[in-house]
Amino acid sequence: MDWSQYSIPAMQLEARFGDRVVPAFCERPKSIWSMVSDAASRNPDGEALVCGDRRMTWREVAQQSAAVAAGLQQMGLQRGDRVALLLGNRIEFVLAMFAAAHLGLVTVLLGTRQQKPEIAYVLTDCGARLLIHEAALADRLPDARDVPDLLHRISVGDDERASQFSDLVGNEPLHEPADAGEEDTALILYTSGTTGRPKGAMLAHCNIIHSAMIYQACMELTSADRSIAAVPLAHVTGVVANIMSMARCAGTLIIVAEFKAAEYLKIAARERVTQTVMVPAMYNLCLLQADFDCYDLSAWRIGGYGGAPMPIATIEKLAVKIPGLKLINAYGSTETTSPSTIMSPELTAAHVDSVGLPCPGAHIIVVDADGRELPRGEIAKSGSTRPRSSGVTGIIQRRHQKVSPAASGIRAISVRSTRRILCACSIARKT
């Protein structure tokens, strides 16, 4: 079992992050903005973003993102500065992140459920210069004295006339993008470990590009695909599996503010959604809707899932209700920039307890407590072994030392969902 039946782009070994030699796609965009620009060139009039009544083409997304980048430049932000986003699922989330990539800034993602102490900690730890936040969450923002590095705050609201973000969109687009390096940090997502405070996983441009290309190849995505983002965009699944994969294939991203099964079905049918990535419980909630059979979901061809095994009963029901839907288990973590393994759809029904095949270019081994690789085929008890990857293991660094958490093409995963992942991330504070 491998990916030989799929059109996987050619790969080659490359030196990355100083001391690692890893597989990487030979032909690839060199940065997130390059990928966005490519999408706008290949599919300028194709729908890029849909959210409620708002629709934007790829040409409009590129233009407005470049306009926001110009506004950020006028504020004095420079390449490498941190821009924190405290936003829900909305178009401005995508525009702000693409604008940051255009200017060579680092986007730091915050969850809208985080409270004032957590927000203050992240902003201080990463040294954010700008916070773009939901206007409705203003009461959770830390006091200025608690975040001395934070120089600017911009609110985003549903009323564009009162939204400060609208002022950024009105700028003349910035034409020359920053010369971002492939190993430059593009995103920081904070993850909570079992001990200590959250640590920032620093994801480089090449990590994100590689993962987007993995999703495109293994899910066979094209510009005709329409993905619905029902998970938080601030999560690694939302930002990589939804936003970046659609940017890579120049497809359409339909954004929903929050998942509600009844509303999801209406949108999926109306927008002719073809692909999504959700947790199994979300599929079950959809199936429990009394009017499920009333919706035409025949365009839905890829049902990605992760975070938990898909119950056999759910697989069987979906096969009856949506015969053309292919279920694909995608397993990964924040530190591995999302996908580590992907289950090819033809194997899902026969391997419901598996997280799938290693992604193209991934090398996965299982080691014992002393770090020695175990023989293939050996059965291990839960917690007694830990998967290890040369791209993730052993990179806990001193504070302020910048190290990317995962080299392109290298992933660390759990062979069984109950086993532990041996991975660590560097502190995300800007040097």
RASULKA-V450257 format. One record per helix or strand of 2 or more residues. SS is the DSSP state (alpha for helix, beta for strand). FROM is the first residue (numbers start at 1). TO is the last residue. If there is no record, write none. Layout:
# RASULKA-V450257
ss & from & to
SS & FROM & TO
SS & FROM & TO
This chain:
# RASULKA-V450257
ss & from & to
beta & 11 & 16
beta & 20 & 25
alpha & 32 & 42
beta & 47 & 51
beta & 54 & 57
alpha & 58 & 74
beta & 82 & 86
alpha & 91 & 103
beta & 106 & 109
alpha & 116 & 126
beta & 130 & 134
alpha & 135 & 140
alpha & 144 & 146
beta & 152 & 156
alpha & 165 & 169
beta & 185 & 191
beta & 199 & 204
alpha & 205 & 218
beta & 226 & 229
alpha & 236 & 249
beta & 252 & 255
alpha & 261 & 270
beta & 275 & 278
alpha & 280 & 287
alpha & 292 & 294
beta & 302 & 305
alpha & 312 & 321
beta & 326 & 333
beta & 338 & 342
alpha & 345 & 348
beta & 357 & 358
beta & 365 & 367
beta & 386 & 388
beta & 420 & 421
